[in-house]
Amino acid sequence: MPVAVASRSFSVNPTLRDELLQLYPGSTFNDTNRVLAGDELAAFLRGHRMAITGLDVLTDAIFRDVPELRVVSKYGVGLDMIDLDAARRHGVSVRWTPGVNRQAVAELTIAFMLNLCRSVVPQARALSEGTWRQLRGRQLSSAVVGVIGCGAVGQAVARLCRAFGATVLAHDIRVYEEFYRDAGVTPVDLDALLSQSDIVTIHLPLDSTTAALIDARALQRMKPSAFLVNTARGPIVDEAALAAALVEGRLAGAAADVFTVEPPAGSPLLGLTNFVGTPHIGGGTQEAGLAMGRAAIAGLDGGGGSIDLTTLED
């Protein structure tokens, strides 16, 4: 049975295309190199019972306009682009495999931390402009790192930080007692984490409870010498409040792979010397791409450790 592959990242990967076509001959791929939306997305999905989606937004209107769609398998880990309540109403099974890109995102997070601690990007930029400037940094090994969100990625980041020798604090609405004990991580409340950490790193899903969680008040709780890292979802951080804190010296630096609007044209963070940004590349490794794609293929028939999100209670 053919599959509609809306995910552009999956579609441009020849290995994943071949593997899918071996199992589902005649499948259709998004070769526009654009994220499909609205009527264009509905037209692409039409005529298919199964789909693989990535950053494509699946709304009630999409499910209504494509009534034959029965299964959506998610490429990647973010779920904020799928209206799960609408999927349930329309009888669509949404399948997802957690943590498949955890190592890629965790390694980028560590790269951000090291860059901020040693001012790598500003000093490299200055050197390319002819300025020999040796700024004094700090070691990650002596830092207190606060991990907000201890799911798959957060746990991977915490373990890497502990390997460097950092002290790690953690905050999550769930309790991970075994992980905390085995990894040598100390659970604390959010205010304590913000006020005690030298580096705060965010690893939460985006939903109504996490949107703008890091706002002006939260930033005021942080040390002026601290750094903020966001490789989760852009809207979790109030970008205007963060920019103001960076400009006014109330925060030493920040790094983000994600933005409220992507691409982030007009973001107040762009151009700040104490901010480093990348274009949502957290899962952008060869290894993670294959892992996410193969998980999405397996999820089409409910295999590979995938979870049917529409059968879970809120």
C-alpha positions in Angstrom: 0.0 0.0 0.0 1.6 3.3 -1.0 2.6 5.9 1.6 2.6 9.7 1.3 5.9 11.0 2.6 5.4 14.7 3.4 8.6 15.0 5.4 11.1 16.7 3.2 14.1 15.4 5.3 12.9 11.8 4.8 12.2 12.5 1.1 15.7 13.7 0.3 17.4 10.7 1.9 18.0 8.0 -0.8 18.5 5.2 1.7 15.2 5.9 3.4 13.4 6.2 0.0 14.8 2.8 -1.1 13.9 1.1 2.2 10.4 2.4 2.1 9.8 1.6 -1.5 10.9 -2.0 -0.9 8.1 -2.3 1.7 5.5 0.0 0.2 5.9 0.2 -3.6 4.5 3.3 -5.3 4.9 5.6 -2.3 4.9 9.3 -3.0 7.6 11.7 -1.8 7.6 15.5 -1.2 10.3 16.6 -3.6 9.6 20.3 -3.3 12.2 20.8 -0.5 9.5 22.8 1.3 7.3 22.1 4.4 3.8 21.5 3.0 0.9 23.2 4.6 -2.9 23.8 4.3 -4.5 22.9 1.0 -1.2 21.9 -0.6 -0.6 19.4 2.2 -4.1 18.0 2.0 -3.7 17.6 -1.8 -0.5 15.7 -1.3 -1.9 13.4 1.3 -5.2 12.7 -0.6 -5.6 9.2 -1.8 -3.4 7.7 0.8 -4.3 5.7 3.9 -0.8 6.1 5.5 1.6 9.0 5.7 5.0 9.9 7.2 5.2 13.5 8.3 7.9 15.7 9.9 7.4 19.5 10.4 4.1 19.4 8.5 1.2 20.8 10.6 -1.7 18.4 10.8 -4.9 20.2 11.8 -8.5 19.3 12.1 -9.0 20.7 8.6 -6.4 18.4 7.2 -7.9 15.3 8.8 -11.4 16.4 7.6 -10.2 17.0 4.0 -8.4 13.7 3.8 -10.9 11.2 5.3 -9.1 8.2 3.9 -6.0 8.9 6.0 -5.9 6.3 8.8 -2.2 6.2 9.9 0.4 9.0 10.5 3.9 7.9 11.4 6.1 10.7 12.8 9.5 11.4 11.4 11.4 13.1 14.3 10.4 13.6 17.9 8.4 16.9 18.1 4.6 16.5 18.3 3.5 20.1 18.7 2.6 20.2 14.9 -0.1 17.4 15.2 -3.5 18.1 16.6 -3.9 14.8 18.5 -7.5 15.5 19.6 -8.5 16.1 16.0 -6.7 12.9 15.0 -8.7 10.9 17.6 -12.0 12.5 16.4 -11.3 11.5 12.8 -10.1 8.0 13.7 -6.5 8.5 12.6 -3.7 6.6 14.4 -0.7 8.8 15.1 2.5 6.7 15.7 5.7 8.0 17.3 8.9 6.6 18.5 10.5 8.6 21.4 14.2 9.4 21.7 15.4 8.4 18.3 17.5 11.5 17.9 18.6 11.9 21.5 22.3 11.5 20.9 22.4 14.0 18.0 20.5 16.7 20.0 22.5 16.0 23.2 25.9 16.4 21.3 24.8 19.7 19.8 23.7 20.9 23.3 27.2 20.1 24.6 28.7 21.9 21.7 26.7 25.0 22.6 27.8 24.7 26.2 31.5 24.5 25.2 31.1 27.4 22.8 29.5 29.6 25.4 32.1 28.7 28.1 35.0 29.5 25.8 33.5 32.2 23.5 34.5 30.1 20.5 32.3 31.8 17.9 33.0 35.4 19.0 36.8 34.8 19.1 36.8 32.9 15.8 34.8 35.8 14.2 37.2 38.4 15.7 40.3 36.4 14.4 38.8 36.2 10.9 38.5 40.0 11.0 42.1 40.4 12.0 41.7 40.8 15.8 43.9 38.7 18.1 41.8 38.6 21.2 42.2 36.0 24.0 39.2 36.0 26.2 39.3 34.1 29.5 36.6 31.4 29.6 35.5 28.7 32.0 35.5 24.9 32.0 32.4 22.9 31.7 33.9 20.5 34.2 33.6 23.1 37.0 30.1 24.3 36.0 26.7 23.6 37.6 24.4 22.6 34.8 20.6 22.7 35.2 18.7 20.3 32.9 15.0 21.3 32.5 13.2 18.2 31.2 14.7 14.7 31.8 13.2 12.7 29.0 15.4 10.9 26.5 17.4 13.9 25.4 17.6 15.5 28.8 19.0 12.3 30.3 21.6 12.0 27.5 22.7 15.6 28.1 23.0 15.0 31.9 25.1 11.9 31.4 27.5 13.8 29.0 27.8 16.7 31.4 28.6 14.3 34.3 31.3 12.7 32.1 32.9 16.1 31.8 32.8 16.4 35.6 30.0 19.0 35.9 27.6 19.1 38.7 24.1 18.4 37.3 20.7 19.6 38.7 17.5 18.5 37.1 13.8 19.5 37.1 10.9 17.6 35.6 7.2 17.1 36.4 7.9 13.4 36.2 10.1 11.5 38.8 13.1 9.7 37.5 14.6 8.4 40.8 16.6 5.6 39.2 18.1 7.8 36.6 19.0 10.5 39.2 20.6 7.9 41.4 22.5 6.1 38.7 23.7 9.3 36.9 24.6 11.3 40.0 22.0 14.0 39.2 20.2 16.1 41.9 16.5 16.8 41.4 15.4 20.3 42.4 12.5 22.7 41.8 12.6 25.1 38.9 13.4 28.2 40.9 16.4 26.5 42.6 17.7 25.2 39.3 17.5 28.6 37.7 19.2 30.4 40.6 22.0 27.8 41.2 23.0 26.9 37.6 25.9 28.3 35.6 24.3 26.8 32.5 20.5 26.1 32.0 19.6 23.8 29.2 16.0 23.1 28.0 14.7 19.7 26.9 10.9 19.9 27.1 8.1 19.3 24.6 6.1 22.3 23.6 2.5 22.4 25.0 0.3 24.8 26.9 2.2 24.3 30.1 5.7 24.9 28.6 5.0 27.8 26.2 7.0 30.9 27.5 8.1 28.9 30.5 11.4 30.8 30.4 10.1 34.3 30.5 11.4 37.6 32.0 10.7 36.4 35.6 12.6 33.1 35.0 15.5 34.9 33.4 15.7 37.2 36.4 16.2 34.2 38.6 19.4 33.2 36.7 22.9 34.4 37.6 24.2 37.3 35.5 27.2 35.1 34.7 25.0 32.2 33.5 24.2 30.8 30.0 20.9 29.6 28.5 20.8 26.8 25.9 17.6 25.8 24.0 17.6 22.8 21.7 14.0 21.9 22.4 11.3 24.3 20.9 11.5 28.0 20.3 8.3 29.2 22.0 9.4 27.7 25.3 11.6 30.8 25.6 10.3 34.4 25.5 12.8 35.7 22.8 12.2 39.3 23.5 12.8 38.9 27.2 15.9 36.8 26.5 17.3 39.5 24.1 16.7 42.2 26.7 18.6 40.2 29.3 21.5 39.6 26.9 21.7 43.3 25.8 21.4 44.6 29.4 24.1 42.2 30.8 21.6 40.4 33.0 22.7 37.1 31.4 26.1 36.3 30.0 25.1 34.4 26.9 22.7 32.1 25.2 22.5 29.6 22.4 19.5 28.2 20.5 18.9 25.8 17.7 15.2 26.6 17.7 13.1 29.8 17.4 9.6 31.0 17.9 9.3 31.5 14.1 11.5 29.5 11.7 13.3 30.8 9.8 13.7 33.5 12.5 13.7 36.6 10.3 13.4 39.6 12.6 14.2 37.8 15.8 15.7 40.2 18.4 18.4 37.6 19.2 20.0 37.6 15.8 23.1 39.8 15.6 23.7 39.9 19.4 27.4 39.1 20.1 26.6 37.0 23.1 24.1 34.8 21.2 24.8 31.8 19.0 22.1 30.3 16.8 21.8 27.4 14.4 19.0 26.6 11.9 17.2 23.7 13.8 20.0 21.2 13.1 19.6 19.2 16.4 18.6 16.0 14.7 20.6 16.8 11.5 23.2 14.0 11.6 23.4 11.1 9.2 22.9 8.7 12.1 19.9 10.4 13.5 18.3 10.9 10.1 18.4 7.2 9.4 17.2 6.3 12.9 14.3 8.7 12.7 13.4 7.5 9.2 13.5 3.8 10.0 11.5 4.4 13.1 8.9 6.2 11.0 8.8 3.3 8.5 8.4 0.7 11.4 5.7 2.9 12.9 3.5 2.5 9.8 2.5 -1.0 11.0 3.0 -0.3 14.7 6.4 -1.9 15.0 9.8 -0.8 16.1 8.8 0.4 19.6 6.4 3.0 18.3 3.6 4.3 20.4 0.1 5.0 19.2 -0.4 8.4 20.7 -4.1 8.5 19.9 -4.8 5.6 22.3 -3.1 7.3 25.3 -5.1 9.3 27.8 -4.1 12.9 28.3 
